[in-house]
Amino acid sequence: MVGGSGLYDIEGLTDVREVKLSTPFGEPSDAFVCGTLEGVDVVFLPRHGRGHRISPSEINFRANIWALKSLGVTRIVSVSAVGSMRENIAPGEFVVIDQFIDRTRHRADSFFTDGIVAHVMFADPVCASMRPILNARGREVGIVMHDGGTYLNMEGPQFSTRAESLLYRSWDVQVIGMTNLQEAKLAREAEICYATVAMATDYDCWHEGHDDVTVESILAVMSGNVEKARSLVRASLGDLAALGPCSCQSALQNAIITAPDHVGAEARDRLGLLIDKYLDSNG
């Protein structure tokens, strides 16, 4: 689970411990909160750090995903506050998105640099086996859920101009946020199934009938969304844990382009967690 710092304060979480990790890509956002919930081993990470101290452009996405992989995480539910770009997605409602548009400019979003190249398939960036579970279980616990939608990932940390907001609406975007696309790309490279639960907090600034987005208005809606997200996580865990093998979990099988004998020792050390099983199988 990747999301806000309040999500791991969840009823029923037992055997709780904190794990601090360093990675070849630097330090993750915070310590990982590990425990057991509904009989399932879970790991929580506040992507912005406790106290929300890390700006979206400053999040070390590579360290976060690499560390989750090293902890044995096989599926990520990413919970994220977003702006709604559609009248029918009201603040307080959730969208389990299925597509992204990238409007970021300053972020590292691949493990495969500096001596090794891989091209994973990313046409369908969200795990198809996770989405129906999250939608169904969300509705069962009383959340208004929207099945599918496009998440436009802006750079931030500033909110949109009105012209930008209207442009993105013309692209048939459903929600706008600042964090999830890099997570999705890196999770695919790390062969971790990934799904985004986008929690609408506002109407961005396109909606003439509503006040322009403010931090105060977002926080007011978020306080209600956190408990909804806890309920969704608790209701979904058993079904998510029971899922069988998925194509996300072999995304690198035919994606590494660099010849094995040209992968240097430094790259092999840095990415061994991800690539050793494929390079070793090639001798």
GIVEN-V777221 format. One record per pair of residues at least 12 apart in sequence whose ideal C-beta (glycine too) atoms are under 6 Angstrom apart, sorted by the first residue. I is the first residue (numbers start at 1). J is the second residue. D is the distance in Angstrom with one decimal. If there is no record, write none. Layout:
i: {I & I}
j: {J & J}
d: {D & D}
//
This chain:
i: {1 & 1 & 2 & 2 & 2 & 2 & 3 & 5 & 5 & 6 & 7 & 8 & 8 & 10 & 12 & 13 & 13 & 14 & 14 & 15 & 15 & 16 & 17 & 18 & 18 & 19 & 19 & 21 & 23 & 23 & 23 & 24 & 25 & 25 & 25 & 26 & 26 & 27 & 28 & 28 & 28 & 29 & 29 & 29 & 29 & 30 & 30 & 30 & 32 & 37 & 38 & 38 & 40 & 40 & 43 & 43 & 47 & 55 & 56 & 56 & 56 & 56 & 57 & 61 & 61 & 61 & 62 & 65 & 65 & 65 & 69 & 69 & 70 & 75 & 75 & 76 & 76 & 76 & 77 & 78 & 78 & 78 & 79 & 79 & 80 & 80 & 80 & 80 & 81 & 81 & 81 & 82 & 82 & 82 & 82 & 83 & 83 & 83 & 84 & 84 & 85 & 85 & 85 & 85 & 86 & 89 & 89 & 91 & 91 & 91 & 91 & 92 & 93 & 93 & 94 & 94 & 94 & 94 & 94 & 95 & 95 & 95 & 95 & 95 & 96 & 96 & 96 & 96 & 97 & 97 & 97 & 97 & 98 & 98 & 99 & 100 & 100 & 100 & 100 & 101 & 102 & 102 & 103 & 104 & 104 & 105 & 107 & 109 & 109 & 111 & 111 & 115 & 115 & 116 & 116 & 116 & 117 & 117 & 118 & 118 & 119 & 120 & 120 & 120 & 120 & 122 & 125 & 126 & 127 & 127 & 127 & 127 & 129 & 129 & 130 & 130 & 131 & 133 & 133 & 133 & 134 & 134 & 135 & 137 & 137 & 138 & 141 & 141 & 143 & 149 & 150 & 150 & 151 & 151 & 151 & 151 & 152 & 152 & 152 & 153 & 154 & 154 & 156 & 159 & 160 & 162 & 165 & 165 & 165 & 166 & 169 & 175 & 176 & 180 & 188 & 190 & 191 & 191 & 191 & 193 & 193 & 199 & 201 & 201 & 201 & 202 & 202 & 256 & 260 & 260}
j: {44 & 77 & 45 & 47 & 76 & 78 & 79 & 46 & 50 & 226 & 229 & 33 & 44 & 230 & 37 & 35 & 37 & 35 & 36 & 35 & 36 & 35 & 34 & 31 & 33 & 32 & 34 & 67 & 63 & 66 & 67 & 270 & 62 & 63 & 66 & 60 & 63 & 63 & 63 & 64 & 67 & 47 & 49 & 54 & 64 & 46 & 49 & 50 & 45 & 237 & 237 & 238 & 237 & 241 & 71 & 73 & 59 & 157 & 156 & 157 & 178 & 179 & 106 & 182 & 183 & 186 & 108 & 186 & 187 & 190 & 190 & 273 & 273 & 193 & 240 & 187 & 192 & 194 & 195 & 180 & 183 & 196 & 197 & 229 & 177 & 179 & 180 & 198 & 199 & 201 & 222 & 175 & 177 & 198 & 200 & 176 & 202 & 204 & 200 & 203 & 169 & 173 & 174 & 176 & 174 & 146 & 200 & 200 & 201 & 202 & 221 & 221 & 144 & 200 & 138 & 143 & 145 & 197 & 199 & 146 & 149 & 174 & 175 & 198 & 131 & 134 & 135 & 197 & 149 & 151 & 196 & 198 & 126 & 148 & 150 & 125 & 151 & 153 & 181 & 152 & 153 & 181 & 154 & 153 & 155 & 155 & 182 & 182 & 185 & 189 & 271 & 264 & 267 & 258 & 263 & 267 & 257 & 258 & 255 & 256 & 255 & 188 & 189 & 251 & 255 & 188 & 184 & 195 & 193 & 194 & 195 & 248 & 243 & 246 & 193 & 195 & 195 & 236 & 239 & 240 & 195 & 236 & 147 & 235 & 236 & 232 & 231 & 235 & 228 & 174 & 173 & 174 & 175 & 177 & 180 & 198 & 168 & 173 & 176 & 181 & 176 & 178 & 178 & 213 & 204 & 205 & 204 & 205 & 206 & 206 & 206 & 198 & 204 & 196 & 251 & 274 & 249 & 251 & 252 & 246 & 248 & 225 & 218 & 221 & 222 & 217 & 218 & 278 & 279 & 282}
d: {4.8 & 5.3 & 5.2 & 5.3 & 5.9 & 4.6 & 3.5 & 3.8 & 5.0 & 4.8 & 5.9 & 4.4 & 3.6 & 4.7 & 5.7 & 4.6 & 5.0 & 6.0 & 5.1 & 5.2 & 4.9 & 4.2 & 5.4 & 4.4 & 5.9 & 4.6 & 5.6 & 4.5 & 4.5 & 4.6 & 5.4 & 4.5 & 4.0 & 4.5 & 5.7 & 5.2 & 4.9 & 5.9 & 4.6 & 4.9 & 4.7 & 5.4 & 4.8 & 5.7 & 5.7 & 5.3 & 4.7 & 5.6 & 5.5 & 6.0 & 4.7 & 5.7 & 4.6 & 4.6 & 5.5 & 5.5 & 5.8 & 4.9 & 4.5 & 5.8 & 3.8 & 5.3 & 5.2 & 4.1 & 5.9 & 5.7 & 5.8 & 4.1 & 5.7 & 5.3 & 4.6 & 6.0 & 6.0 & 4.3 & 5.7 & 5.6 & 5.6 & 4.8 & 5.7 & 5.6 & 5.6 & 4.9 & 5.0 & 4.9 & 5.4 & 5.7 & 5.2 & 5.7 & 5.4 & 4.9 & 5.7 & 4.0 & 4.1 & 4.3 & 5.9 & 4.6 & 5.2 & 3.8 & 4.2 & 5.4 & 5.3 & 4.9 & 5.8 & 5.9 & 5.5 & 5.8 & 5.3 & 5.3 & 5.6 & 5.7 & 4.8 & 5.8 & 4.1 & 5.2 & 5.9 & 5.4 & 5.3 & 5.7 & 5.5 & 4.3 & 4.7 & 5.9 & 5.5 & 4.4 & 5.1 & 4.9 & 5.2 & 5.9 & 4.9 & 4.4 & 5.0 & 5.4 & 5.1 & 4.5 & 4.3 & 5.5 & 5.2 & 5.9 & 4.6 & 4.7 & 5.6 & 5.4 & 4.9 & 5.8 & 4.8 & 5.3 & 5.5 & 4.5 & 4.9 & 5.2 & 6.0 & 5.0 & 4.0 & 4.8 & 5.3 & 4.5 & 4.6 & 5.1 & 4.5 & 4.6 & 5.5 & 5.1 & 5.5 & 4.7 & 4.6 & 6.0 & 4.8 & 5.4 & 3.9 & 5.7 & 5.4 & 5.2 & 5.3 & 5.4 & 5.9 & 4.0 & 5.8 & 5.6 & 4.6 & 5.9 & 6.0 & 5.7 & 4.8 & 4.1 & 4.4 & 4.9 & 4.4 & 5.2 & 5.1 & 3.1 & 5.0 & 5.4 & 5.2 & 5.9 & 6.0 & 6.0 & 5.2 & 4.5 & 4.7 & 3.8 & 6.0 & 5.8 & 3.9 & 5.4 & 5.7 & 5.1 & 4.8 & 5.1 & 4.0 & 5.5 & 5.6 & 4.8 & 5.8 & 4.9 & 5.2 & 5.9 & 4.9 & 5.1 & 6.0 & 5.4 & 4.4 & 4.3 & 4.5 & 4.4 & 5.7 & 5.8 & 5.7 & 5.9 & 4.9 & 4.6}
//
